[in-house]
Amino acid sequence: MAESLAGQLKREREETRALLADGYAQDHIDQDELERRLDLAETAATVEELRVLTSELRPMETALVPVRASTPEYIPVTLGALERAGAWQVSPRTKLRVLFGSAEIDLREAVLPDGDIEIEVKLVFANLELIVPPGWQIDNRCGAVLGSIEQDPSSPVRGPRRVLRLTGRVVFSSLSVYERKPGEGAFGAWRRRRGEHKALAGRPAKALRRGDP
């Protein structure tokens, strides 16, 4: 069944917001221009009006190639909030765009693919929290522009680790990566890691008496 006009406009409007966010994050447009085009996107009545707003921001068309099995999942968040938790299906590659919003991605009980997981983020005036189970290796390659990136230390684990690779840009935003067991808070995670490190060093997980080496 053919897509309705309302459906086409909704889909095109979401794509326009994401393209404008990308354009701002990559310094193709400034903040005033971003706000002006976002206002126009909300009042546009046709697909053509929306496409004009991103004409120079769209990637150039190339020859069609077969779609690879590793085509990334695209998750846009604009002026809203997103939460993914529980037994949700994780793609090997994900592109997450958050513009003037927030997102929480919880991988502790998620259905995971084989091999490494890659998440490319573009955060603009946004907040992203990533929660991973203990023992993962976080390969964080994100850059920040007037933003902050925080990451919990990893628990000591012998043997191979599952790898989560983070790439992208954090612009006027914050990115936090937490290591937690299900139901575990920040203090509980700190106390657990402290005990694990002491056990690995061959010492009991209790306070040393004064004078102990």
Contacts in CASP RR format, 6 or more apart in sequence:
PFRMAT RR
TARGET T0000
AUTHOR 0000-0000-0000
METHOD contacts of the structure
MODEL  1
MAESLAGQLKREREETRALLADGYAQDHIDQDELERRLDLAETAATVEEL
RVLTSELRPMETALVPVRASTPEYIPVTLGALERAGAWQVSPRTKLRVLF
GSAEIDLREAVLPDGDIEIEVKLVFANLELIVPPGWQIDNRCGAVLGSIE
QDPSSPVRGPRRVLRLTGRVVFSSLSVYERKPGEGAFGAWRRRRGEHKAL
AGRPAKALRRGDP
3 11 0 8 1.000
8 47 0 8 1.000
9 44 0 8 1.000
9 45 0 8 1.000
9 46 0 8 1.000
9 47 0 8 1.000
9 50 0 8 1.000
12 47 0 8 1.000
12 50 0 8 1.000
12 51 0 8 1.000
13 41 0 8 1.000
13 42 0 8 1.000
13 44 0 8 1.000
13 50 0 8 1.000
14 76 0 8 1.000
14 78 0 8 1.000
15 54 0 8 1.000
15 76 0 8 1.000
16 37 0 8 1.000
16 41 0 8 1.000
16 44 0 8 1.000
16 50 0 8 1.000
16 51 0 8 1.000
16 53 0 8 1.000
16 54 0 8 1.000
17 38 0 8 1.000
17 41 0 8 1.000
17 76 0 8 1.000
17 78 0 8 1.000
17 79 0 8 1.000
17 99 0 8 1.000
18 74 0 8 1.000
18 76 0 8 1.000
18 78 0 8 1.000
18 97 0 8 1.000
18 99 0 8 1.000
19 54 0 8 1.000
19 57 0 8 1.000
19 58 0 8 1.000
20 29 0 8 1.000
20 34 0 8 1.000
20 37 0 8 1.000
20 38 0 8 1.000
20 41 0 8 1.000
20 53 0 8 1.000
20 54 0 8 1.000
20 57 0 8 1.000
20 99 0 8 1.000
21 34 0 8 1.000
21 76 0 8 1.000
21 78 0 8 1.000
21 97 0 8 1.000
21 99 0 8 1.000
21 122 0 8 1.000
21 124 0 8 1.000
22 57 0 8 1.000
22 97 0 8 1.000
22 122 0 8 1.000
23 29 0 8 1.000
23 34 0 8 1.000
23 57 0 8 1.000
24 30 0 8 1.000
24 31 0 8 1.000
24 34 0 8 1.000
24 99 0 8 1.000
24 124 0 8 1.000
24 171 0 8 1.000
25 122 0 8 1.000
25 123 0 8 1.000
25 124 0 8 1.000
25 169 0 8 1.000
25 171 0 8 1.000
26 169 0 8 1.000
28 56 0 8 1.000
28 57 0 8 1.000
29 37 0 8 1.000
29 57 0 8 1.000
37 53 0 8 1.000
37 54 0 8 1.000
40 49 0 8 1.000
40 53 0 8 1.000
41 50 0 8 1.000
41 53 0 8 1.000
44 50 0 8 1.000
44 53 0 8 1.000
51 58 0 8 1.000
70 92 0 8 1.000
70 93 0 8 1.000
71 93 0 8 1.000
72 91 0 8 1.000
72 93 0 8 1.000
72 94 0 8 1.000
72 95 0 8 1.000
72 118 0 8 1.000
72 120 0 8 1.000
73 91 0 8 1.000
73 93 0 8 1.000
73 94 0 8 1.000
73 95 0 8 1.000
74 94 0 8 1.000
74 95 0 8 1.000
74 97 0 8 1.000
75 82 0 8 1.000
75 94 0 8 1.000
75 95 0 8 1.000
75 96 0 8 1.000
75 97 0 8 1.000
75 103 0 8 1.000
76 97 0 8 1.000
76 99 0 8 1.000
77 96 0 8 1.000
77 97 0 8 1.000
77 98 0 8 1.000
77 99 0 8 1.000
77 101 0 8 1.000
77 102 0 8 1.000
77 103 0 8 1.000
77 126 0 8 1.000
78 97 0 8 1.000
78 98 0 8 1.000
78 99 0 8 1.000
78 100 0 8 1.000
78 101 0 8 1.000
79 99 0 8 1.000
79 100 0 8 1.000
79 101 0 8 1.000
80 100 0 8 1.000
80 101 0 8 1.000
80 102 0 8 1.000
81 101 0 8 1.000
81 102 0 8 1.000
81 103 0 8 1.000
82 98 0 8 1.000
82 102 0 8 1.000
82 103 0 8 1.000
82 104 0 8 1.000
83 103 0 8 1.000
83 104 0 8 1.000
83 106 0 8 1.000
84 103 0 8 1.000
84 104 0 8 1.000
84 105 0 8 1.000
84 106 0 8 1.000
84 110 0 8 1.000
85 104 0 8 1.000
85 106 0 8 1.000
85 108 0 8 1.000
85 109 0 8 1.000
86 106 0 8 1.000
86 108 0 8 1.000
86 109 0 8 1.000
86 110 0 8 1.000
87 109 0 8 1.000
87 110 0 8 1.000
87 111 0 8 1.000
88 110 0 8 1.000
88 111 0 8 1.000
89 110 0 8 1.000
89 111 0 8 1.000
90 107 0 8 1.000
90 110 0 8 1.000
90 111 0 8 1.000
90 112 0 8 1.000
90 113 0 8 1.000
90 117 0 8 1.000
91 113 0 8 1.000
92 113 0 8 1.000
92 115 0 8 1.000
92 116 0 8 1.000
92 117 0 8 1.000
92 118 0 8 1.000
93 117 0 8 1.000
93 118 0 8 1.000
93 119 0 8 1.000
93 120 0 8 1.000
94 117 0 8 1.000
94 118 0 8 1.000
94 119 0 8 1.000
94 120 0 8 1.000
95 119 0 8 1.000
95 120 0 8 1.000
95 122 0 8 1.000
96 103 0 8 1.000
96 105 0 8 1.000
96 119 0 8 1.000
96 120 0 8 1.000
96 121 0 8 1.000
96 122 0 8 1.000
96 128 0 8 1.000
97 121 0 8 1.000
97 122 0 8 1.000
98 121 0 8 1.000
98 122 0 8 1.000
98 123 0 8 1.000
98 124 0 8 1.000
98 126 0 8 1.000
98 127 0 8 1.000
98 128 0 8 1.000
98 173 0 8 1.000
99 124 0 8 1.000
99 125 0 8 1.000
99 126 0 8 1.000
100 124 0 8 1.000
100 125 0 8 1.000
100 126 0 8 1.000
101 125 0 8 1.000
101 126 0 8 1.000
101 127 0 8 1.000
102 126 0 8 1.000
102 127 0 8 1.000
102 128 0 8 1.000
102 129 0 8 1.000
103 126 0 8 1.000
103 127 0 8 1.000
103 128 0 8 1.000
103 129 0 8 1.000
104 128 0 8 1.000
104 129 0 8 1.000
104 131 0 8 1.000
105 119 0 8 1.000
105 128 0 8 1.000
105 129 0 8 1.000
105 130 0 8 1.000
105 131 0 8 1.000
106 131 0 8 1.000
107 117 0 8 1.000
107 130 0 8 1.000
107 131 0 8 1.000
107 132 0 8 1.000
107 133 0 8 1.000
107 164 0 8 1.000
108 131 0 8 1.000
108 132 0 8 1.000
108 133 0 8 1.000
108 180 0 8 1.000
108 181 0 8 1.000
108 182 0 8 1.000
109 182 0 8 1.000
112 162 0 8 1.000
115 162 0 8 1.000
115 163 0 8 1.000
116 162 0 8 1.000
116 163 0 8 1.000
116 164 0 8 1.000
116 165 0 8 1.000
117 162 0 8 1.000
117 163 0 8 1.000
117 164 0 8 1.000
117 165 0 8 1.000
118 164 0 8 1.000
118 165 0 8 1.000
118 166 0 8 1.000
118 167 0 8 1.000
119 130 0 8 1.000
119 164 0 8 1.000
119 165 0 8 1.000
119 166 0 8 1.000
119 167 0 8 1.000
120 166 0 8 1.000
120 167 0 8 1.000
120 168 0 8 1.000
121 128 0 8 1.000
121 142 0 8 1.000
121 166 0 8 1.000
121 167 0 8 1.000
121 168 0 8 1.000
121 169 0 8 1.000
121 170 0 8 1.000
121 175 0 8 1.000
122 168 0 8 1.000
122 169 0 8 1.000
122 171 0 8 1.000
123 169 0 8 1.000
123 170 0 8 1.000
123 171 0 8 1.000
123 173 0 8 1.000
123 174 0 8 1.000
123 175 0 8 1.000
124 171 0 8 1.000
124 172 0 8 1.000
124 173 0 8 1.000
125 171 0 8 1.000
125 172 0 8 1.000
125 173 0 8 1.000
126 173 0 8 1.000
126 174 0 8 1.000
127 173 0 8 1.000
127 174 0 8 1.000
127 176 0 8 1.000
128 173 0 8 1.000
128 174 0 8 1.000
128 175 0 8 1.000
128 176 0 8 1.000
129 176 0 8 1.000
129 178 0 8 1.000
130 164 0 8 1.000
130 166 0 8 1.000
130 175 0 8 1.000
130 176 0 8 1.000
130 177 0 8 1.000
130 178 0 8 1.000
131 178 0 8 1.000
131 179 0 8 1.000
131 180 0 8 1.000
132 138 0 8 1.000
132 164 0 8 1.000
132 177 0 8 1.000
132 178 0 8 1.000
132 179 0 8 1.000
132 180 0 8 1.000
133 179 0 8 1.000
133 180 0 8 1.000
133 181 0 8 1.000
133 182 0 8 1.000
134 154 0 8 1.000
134 155 0 8 1.000
134 157 0 8 1.000
134 179 0 8 1.000
134 180 0 8 1.000
134 181 0 8 1.000
134 192 0 8 1.000
134 193 0 8 1.000
135 154 0 8 1.000
135 155 0 8 1.000
135 157 0 8 1.000
135 161 0 8 1.000
135 162 0 8 1.000
135 179 0 8 1.000
136 154 0 8 1.000
136 161 0 8 1.000
136 162 0 8 1.000
136 163 0 8 1.000
136 164 0 8 1.000
136 179 0 8 1.000
137 154 0 8 1.000
137 161 0 8 1.000
137 162 0 8 1.000
137 163 0 8 1.000
137 164 0 8 1.000
138 151 0 8 1.000
138 154 0 8 1.000
138 164 0 8 1.000
138 166 0 8 1.000
138 177 0 8 1.000
139 163 0 8 1.000
139 164 0 8 1.000
139 165 0 8 1.000
139 166 0 8 1.000
140 149 0 8 1.000
140 151 0 8 1.000
140 166 0 8 1.000
140 177 0 8 1.000
141 165 0 8 1.000
141 166 0 8 1.000
141 167 0 8 1.000
141 168 0 8 1.000
142 149 0 8 1.000
142 166 0 8 1.000
142 167 0 8 1.000
142 168 0 8 1.000
142 169 0 8 1.000
142 170 0 8 1.000
142 175 0 8 1.000
143 149 0 8 1.000
143 168 0 8 1.000
143 169 0 8 1.000
143 170 0 8 1.000
144 169 0 8 1.000
144 170 0 8 1.000
144 171 0 8 1.000
144 175 0 8 1.000
145 169 0 8 1.000
145 170 0 8 1.000
145 171 0 8 1.000
145 172 0 8 1.000
146 171 0 8 1.000
146 172 0 8 1.000
147 170 0 8 1.000
147 171 0 8 1.000
147 172 0 8 1.000
147 173 0 8 1.000
147 174 0 8 1.000
148 170 0 8 1.000
148 173 0 8 1.000
148 174 0 8 1.000
148 175 0 8 1.000
149 170 0 8 1.000
149 174 0 8 1.000
149 175 0 8 1.000
149 176 0 8 1.000
150 174 0 8 1.000
150 175 0 8 1.000
150 176 0 8 1.000
150 177 0 8 1.000
151 176 0 8 1.000
151 177 0 8 1.000
152 177 0 8 1.000
152 178 0 8 1.000
152 179 0 8 1.000
152 189 0 8 1.000
153 179 0 8 1.000
153 193 0 8 1.000
154 161 0 8 1.000
154 179 0 8 1.000
155 179 0 8 1.000
155 192 0 8 1.000
155 193 0 8 1.000
155 196 0 8 1.000
156 196 0 8 1.000
156 197 0 8 1.000
156 200 0 8 1.000
166 175 0 8 1.000
166 177 0 8 1.000
178 186 0 8 1.000
178 189 0 8 1.000
179 189 0 8 1.000
179 193 0 8 1.000
180 189 0 8 1.000
181 189 0 8 1.000
181 192 0 8 1.000
184 192 0 8 1.000
194 205 0 8 1.000
195 205 0 8 1.000
198 204 0 8 1.000
198 205 0 8 1.000
199 205 0 8 1.000
END
